Amino acid sequence: MTATTDLTKPDEEYRPSERRLAREAHRRRRARRSALIATVSTALTALVLAVVVVGSPGWERTRQTFFNAHYARQALPEVLAGLKVNLVLMLVCGALILVFGLLLAVLRTLRGPVFLPVRLLATAYVDFFLGLPMIICLLIMITGVPALRLTGVTTDPLVLGGAALVLTYSAYVSEVFRAGIQSVHPSQRAAARSLGLTNAQAMRFVILPQAVRRVVPPLLNNLVSLQKDTGLVSIGGVIDAVFAAKIITSRTFNYTPYLVSALVFILLTIPMTRFTDWVSQRMNRRQFQGGAV
């Protein structure tokens, strides 16, 4: 007697269970309901704000002073021309801040009694510029440095204003880097040392790569703040987007150019902020899934 077994049966088509179908349908209904509620509440909030603002007694005067289309069209080309200065400042100062901030963080994490003076100097620098208001630092650099009449030292307010941004933001960025370095478990350094790496090599090849990846989102947030604070260099007479709006306002006695300048900065900041959120969510998702941080 021979028994035959059919081993070539086609796979049966997968069909989800009724319970799973009902659960997915419930999720879709809940998502549609949430979207509808969010849309209605947002629309009602916008309507209330519009009624309150437009119905205020001084709205007509405010509209002519801050929302004048004629002066907006007149100011936009000059504001965009001045924005190039802000963008150059952000790129150049941003690169210098990252390098200087990382150097400060590494100096503050050096081990051993021989490095105590270096750690003290780096700590004093960070404490000083964390406590010094940005506007005061800018005023000191832009007005105080030229008053010294030092040979070979520039008096260009653009360069001095950029230097003030670098000095101040380096202190903030160094704290971000230092937090990232300290977040790496000590066992990582110990493992690197057990493999024969020196302290410097362990920091370069093991600690810093992990620390930098972990602090990317806060670093991007600092870059967003830097992009906005580049407008402060206008106090030294640098014709950037803010100062260009100020010139037009002083000529026309209309404040619409300020609003145009504000909208330009907002439109430039929103993509950077959304990119920062995306990076943060991506890193959190990879961390929860057990991927590399």
C-alpha angles and dihedrals in degrees: 000000000000126000121208124203123197105227095169100071111145115247112261114245112259114247120185117233124257090249092055092047090051091048093051091047090051091051092051092050091049092049091050091048092049092049091049093049092048092049094048094046092048092049092049092049091050091048093051092048091048092050092048094047099040092042094053117112095242098045096106093053091044091050092053093046102043107017103044110143093202094058091041091059090046094050100042099078093048093045091051090049090053091046089070088069091053092049093049090049091050094050098043097040092042092057093047092046093054093051096043094042092051090049091052091049092051092048091052092052097049113125131220134055092265090069095051095105091051092049091048093050093047091047092049091050093050093046092049098050094039088059097040113091113239094234092055092049089052093049092049093049098042098042104021102048095053089049089062090062092212116183113249094008114122123238094198106131090211093059094041092047090050090050090053090052091050093048094050101039093045088066092053094044092048089058090052091051092045091053089052093049092049091048091065108096115251089235088072091061092043091051091050092050091049089057090057100261119143121235090260092049092047090052093047101042104027114020104036098049090055094042095050093050091052096052099045094107096052090044089055089050089054089051090054090051091048091053090057096042093055085081089069092073086076088083087076094054097263108153101231128141093288096047091045089056090048092053092052092046093052089050099046102025088227122121098207092102089063090055090048090052091049092050091050091054091046093051089049093047100047096068090048091050093048090048089052090052091049092051091048093050092046093051092046091050092050091048093051090047092053096253129137114293 
